[in-house]
């Protein structure tokens, strides 16, 4: 069988990043004898399109303009791809010079439907990046370092057999237009057919910090991820678990209780109690989570863990909003299982939350008695 790789790159703007990516692909092509095809599917505005097309022409990439979401862009690339292996890379990445050889060596048996590589984040670090590192979002990018097989992996660095992608009808839009969770859904549909997605820690791409370092964009992304989780749970309800308690629901419950209490007591000051409780309970959770580090005198992480917990509440609110918007409440107290080892981590975090609730609610109770 003649092997070759079709690289599919969805892009919107980011012309400078795309040029760096295509440079790295041109370098990597020198280290393989296999056929390499580059497909760029652009959804930029007209002003940027001409610049991106010129960059594609410079590096011999096939340019296509499609004013649709990223799932449609990838599906279009799948349809026109000529090689049996399809590699997905994001436009804000650069590939390692051995990327093609490392992906291709994984397809030795028919049961292998895909190969996940490692995505290393590089570039200037910001305070926000230190926060992001404390969140679970980054783990899937690194799974290939310590796992042999995965159910899914991000589309920054993952390849599949074209015939397998065609069998499952490619990507399915989860939350258009920006999307969220389509890579998770694809992996679950492929592995449910009996195919395996193997890992190769030597298949590397390098993702810039810059496109993840704007606060407003990360706030929007986190909320969108939360909304997308509802759709993942709806499509794959067998891959969910009961997640109680949640900070967001405790806050909402306290808010309702104290609004009623303020009305009964004719004192609006009681309304602010939930807003005072929230930052305190998150602080308690951060201290409990980092108690060993604090005992050792290492306190620099607590601020980042604190802010990351605020982002987790934003994620939960995204799920709540989508459940309410769809009038589907059965997933309000559930979470999606992204990895097999996730349940233990959530169990441990659940214990921390329970203790934090007991401590802070006891303080509120004492306050009400004394007052």
C-alpha positions in Angstrom: 0.0 0.0 0.0 1.3 3.4 -1.0 1.5 5.6 2.1 1.1 9.4 2.2 -0.3 12.1 4.4 -2.8 14.8 3.6 -2.4 17.7 6.0 -5.7 19.6 6.6 -5.4 23.0 8.1 -8.5 25.1 8.8 -7.7 28.8 9.1 -9.4 32.1 9.8 -7.1 35.0 9.7 -3.7 34.3 11.4 -1.8 34.7 8.2 1.5 35.1 10.1 1.0 31.9 12.1 0.0 30.0 9.0 3.2 31.0 7.2 5.2 29.7 10.1 3.3 26.4 10.0 3.8 26.0 6.3 7.5 26.7 6.7 7.8 24.0 9.3 5.9 21.5 7.1 8.2 22.3 4.2 11.1 21.5 6.4 9.5 18.2 7.6 8.8 17.1 4.0 12.6 16.9 3.5 12.7 14.1 6.1 10.2 11.7 4.5 10.0 9.9 1.2 6.2 9.6 1.4 3.8 11.8 -0.5 2.7 14.9 1.5 -0.3 16.9 0.5 -1.2 20.2 2.2 -4.8 21.4 2.2 -5.6 24.8 3.6 -9.4 25.6 4.1 -9.8 29.3 4.7 -12.9 31.0 6.2 -11.3 34.5 6.5 -12.8 37.7 5.2 -12.0 38.9 1.6 -9.3 41.2 2.7 -7.3 38.4 4.4 -8.1 35.7 1.9 -5.8 37.1 -0.8 -2.9 37.2 1.7 -3.5 33.6 2.9 -3.8 32.4 -0.7 -0.5 34.0 -1.6 1.2 32.3 1.4 -0.3 28.9 0.3 1.0 29.4 -3.3 4.4 30.2 -1.9 4.6 26.9 -0.1 2.8 24.7 -2.6 -0.3 24.3 -0.4 -3.7 23.7 -2.0 -5.9 26.7 -1.1 -9.7 26.5 -0.7 -12.1 29.2 0.6 -15.1 28.0 2.6 -17.1 30.5 4.6 -18.2 27.9 7.2 -17.3 26.5 10.6 -14.2 24.4 11.4 -16.0 21.1 11.3 -17.2 21.9 7.7 -13.7 23.0 6.8 -12.2 19.8 8.0 -14.9 17.7 6.3 -14.2 19.5 3.0 -10.5 18.7 3.4 -11.4 15.0 4.0 -13.5 14.9 0.8 -10.8 16.2 -1.5 -7.8 14.6 0.2 -5.8 12.2 -2.0 -3.7 10.4 0.6 -4.8 7.4 2.8 -3.7 9.1 6.0 -5.1 12.5 7.1 -3.3 14.7 9.6 -5.1 17.6 11.3 -3.0 20.5 12.5 -4.2 23.9 13.7 -2.9 27.1 12.0 -1.3 28.4 15.2 1.1 25.4 15.4 4.4 24.4 13.9 5.3 20.8 13.2 8.4 18.8 14.2 10.6 17.7 11.3 9.8 14.0 12.0 6.0 14.5 12.2 5.1 12.6 9.1 7.4 9.5 9.7 6.2 9.3 13.3 2.5 9.3 12.4 2.9 6.9 9.5 4.8 4.3 11.5 1.7 3.9 13.7 -0.4 2.4 11.0 0.9 -1.1 11.0 -2.4 -2.9 11.6 -6.0 -2.4 10.4 -7.3 -2.0 14.0 -5.4 1.4 14.3 -7.8 4.0 13.1 -5.9 7.0 14.3 -2.7 8.3 15.9 -2.4 11.1 18.5 0.7 13.1 19.0 2.0 15.5 21.6 1.2 19.3 21.4 3.9 21.3 23.2 3.0 24.9 24.1 5.8 27.4 23.5 6.5 31.1 23.6 6.2 33.9 26.1 4.3 33.0 29.3 1.8 35.3 30.8 -0.1 35.2 34.2 -3.1 33.8 32.3 -1.1 31.0 31.0 0.0 30.1 34.5 -3.8 29.9 35.4 -4.6 27.8 32.3 -1.9 25.3 33.4 -3.9 24.7 36.6 -7.0 23.7 34.6 -7.7 20.3 33.0 -7.9 21.8 29.5 -4.3 21.1 28.7 -4.1 17.5 29.7 -5.4 16.1 26.4 -2.6 17.9 24.5 -0.1 15.9 26.5 -1.8 12.5 26.7 0.5 10.9 24.2 3.4 11.4 26.6 2.1 8.8 29.0 -0.8 6.9 27.4 -0.6 4.1 24.8 -4.1 4.6 23.5 -6.8 7.3 23.9 -10.4 7.6 23.0 -9.9 11.1 21.5 -7.3 13.8 21.2 -7.3 17.5 20.1 -7.1 18.2 16.4 -3.9 20.2 16.9 -2.0 17.0 16.2 -3.9 13.9 15.3 -4.1 11.7 12.2 -6.7 9.2 11.0 -7.2 6.7 8.1 -9.2 8.5 5.5 -11.5 5.4 5.1 -12.2 5.4 8.8 -13.2 9.1 8.7 -15.4 8.4 5.8 -17.1 5.5 7.6 -18.2 7.8 10.5 -19.1 10.7 8.1 -16.3 12.9 9.4 -16.9 15.7 11.9 -20.3 16.6 13.2 -20.9 20.2 14.2 -21.5 20.3 18.0 -21.8 24.0 18.7 -21.6 26.1 15.5 -20.2 28.5 14.4 -17.0 28.4 16.5 -17.5 24.7 17.6 -16.7 22.9 20.8 -16.3 19.2 21.4 -16.3 18.1 17.8 -12.9 16.4 18.2 -14.2 14.5 21.3 -17.3 13.4 19.5 -15.3 12.2 16.5 -13.0 10.1 18.7 -15.8 8.5 20.6 -17.6 7.5 17.3 -14.4 6.0 15.8 -13.4 4.0 18.9 -17.0 2.8 19.4 -16.6 0.9 16.0 -13.7 -1.0 17.5 -10.8 1.1 16.0 -8.0 2.2 18.3 -6.3 5.6 18.5 -2.7 4.9 19.4 -0.3 7.5 20.9 3.2 8.5 19.7 5.1 10.8 22.0 7.6 11.4 19.2 5.0 12.9 16.9 5.2 16.6 18.0 3.8 19.9 17.1 4.5 23.2 18.8 1.5 25.5 19.7 2.1 29.2 20.4 1.0 30.6 23.8 0.0 33.8 22.0 -3.4 32.6 20.8 -4.4 31.4 24.3 -3.2 34.5 26.2 -6.0 37.0 25.8 -8.3 37.1 28.8 -11.5 38.0 26.9 -10.9 35.2 24.4 -10.2 32.7 27.1 -13.4 33.7 29.0 -15.4 33.2 25.8 -13.6 29.9 25.1 -14.2 28.5 28.6 -17.9 29.4 28.5 -18.2 27.9 25.1 -16.5 24.7 26.2 -19.1 24.5 29.0 -21.9 24.9 26.5 -20.4 22.3 24.3 -20.2 19.8 27.1 -24.0 19.7 27.3 -24.1 18.6 23.6 -21.5 16.0 24.2 -23.5 14.6 27.1 -26.7 14.6 25.0 -24.9 12.7 22.2 -23.1 10.3 24.4 -25.1 10.0 27.7 -23.4 6.7 28.5 -20.1 8.6 29.0 -21.3 10.8 31.8 -21.2 10.7 35.6 -23.0 12.3 38.4 -21.1 15.4 39.6 -22.3 16.7 42.9 -21.7 19.2 44.4 -21.0 22.0 42.1 -19.9 25.5 43.1 -22.2 27.1 40.6 -25.3 25.3 41.9 -24.4 26.0 45.5 -24.0 29.7 44.7 -27.4 29.7 42.9 -29.1 27.9 45.7 -27.7 30.3 48.3 -28.7 33.3 46.2 -32.3 32.1 46.0 -32.4 31.3 49.8 -30.9 34.7 50.8 -33.1 36.7 48.4 -36.1 35.1 50.1 -34.5 35.6 53.5 -33.8 39.3 52.7 -37.4 39.7 51.7 -38.6 38.1 55.0 -36.3 40.2 57.1 -36.8 43.4 55.0 -33.0 43.7 54.8 -31.4 43.7 51.4 -27.9 43.3 52.9 -28.5 39.5 53.1 -28.6 39.4 49.3 -24.8 40.0 49.2 -24.0 37.0 51.4 -23.8 34.5 48.4 -21.4 36.9 46.6 -19.2 37.1 49.7 -19.4 33.3 50.1 -18.3 32.4 46.6 -14.7 33.9 46.7 -14.3 32.6 50.3 -15.3 29.0 49.4 -13.0 29.0 46.4 -10.1 30.2 48.6 -10.8 27.4 51.0 -10.8 24.9 48.1 -7.5 26.3 46.8 -5.9 26.0 50.3 -7.2 22.4 50.7 -6.0 21.4 47.2 -2.6 22.8 47.8 -2.3 22.0 51.5 0.9 20.0 51.1 2.5 22.7 49.0 1.6 25.3 51.6 3.0 23.1 54.4 6.3 23.1 52.4 6.2 26.9 52.2 5.4 27.0 48.5 2.6 29.6 48.1 3.1 30.9 44.6 0.6 28.5 43.0 -2.4 29.4 45.2 -3.4 32.5 43.3 -3.3 30.7 39.9 -5.4 27.8 41.4 -7.8 30.3 42.8 -8.4 32.0 39.4 -8.6 28.6 37.7 -11.5 27.7 40.0 -13.3 30.8 38.9 -12.9 29.7 35.3 -14.3 26.3 36.3 -17.4 28.0 37.6 -17.7 29.8 34.3 -17.4 26.4 32.5 -20.2 25.1 34.7 -22.4 28.1 34.0 -21.9 27.5 30.3 -23.4 24.0 30.7 -26.2 25.3 32.9 -27.1 28.0 30.3 -27.2 25.4 27.5 -29.3 23.0 29.5 -31.8 25.8 30.2 -31.7 27.1 26.7 -32.5 23.6 25.4 -35.0 23.0 28.2 -33.2 19.8 29.0 -32.4 19.6 32.7 -31.3 15.9 33.0 -27.6 16.9 32.5 -27.5 19.7 35.1 -25.8 17.5 37.7 -23.7 15.5 35.3 -20.3 15.8 33.7 -18.8 14.3 30.5 -16.1 11.6 30.9 -13.1 12.8 28.8 -10.7 10.2 30.1 -10.8 7.0 32.1 -8.7 8.5 35.0 -10.9 11.5 35.3 -13.3 9.9 37.8 -10.7 9.5 40.5 -9.7 13.2 40.1 -13.3 14.3 40.3 -13.9 12.1 43.3 -10.9 13.7 45.2 -12.0 17.2 44.1 -15.6 16.4 45.2 -14.3 15.6 48.7 -12.5 19.0 48.8 -15.7 20.8 47.7 -17.8 19.0 50.4 -15.3 20.1 53.1 -15.2 23.6 51.8 -19.0 23.8 51.8 -19.2 22.5 55.4 -16.7 25.0 56.6 -18.1 28.1 54.9 -21.8 27.2 55.5 -20.9 26.8 59.2 -19.4 30.2 59.2 -22.6 31.6 57.6 -24.7 29.8 60.2 -22.6 31.3 63.0 -22.9 34.8 61.4 -26.7 34.5 61.3 -27.0 33.4 64.9 -24.7 36.1 66.2 -26.5 38.7 64.2 
